[in-house]
């Protein structure tokens, strides 16, 4: 029950693989606040690739478990 809000938000936004874990209290107010903080801090694959100095295809391949294409 304590992760229902986080999963519900993700599903409403079209995210099907929401995983959450409470490291501290499971107070409903804190859970809602943590969910919104996490949503505000989301980064696109392009932002992650720029930060890591890699291409977007390398980032997406690692996320999906497929090998990245070798670039010459």
Helices and strands as residue ranges (DSSP letters): H 4-12, H 28-40, H 45-52, H 56-64
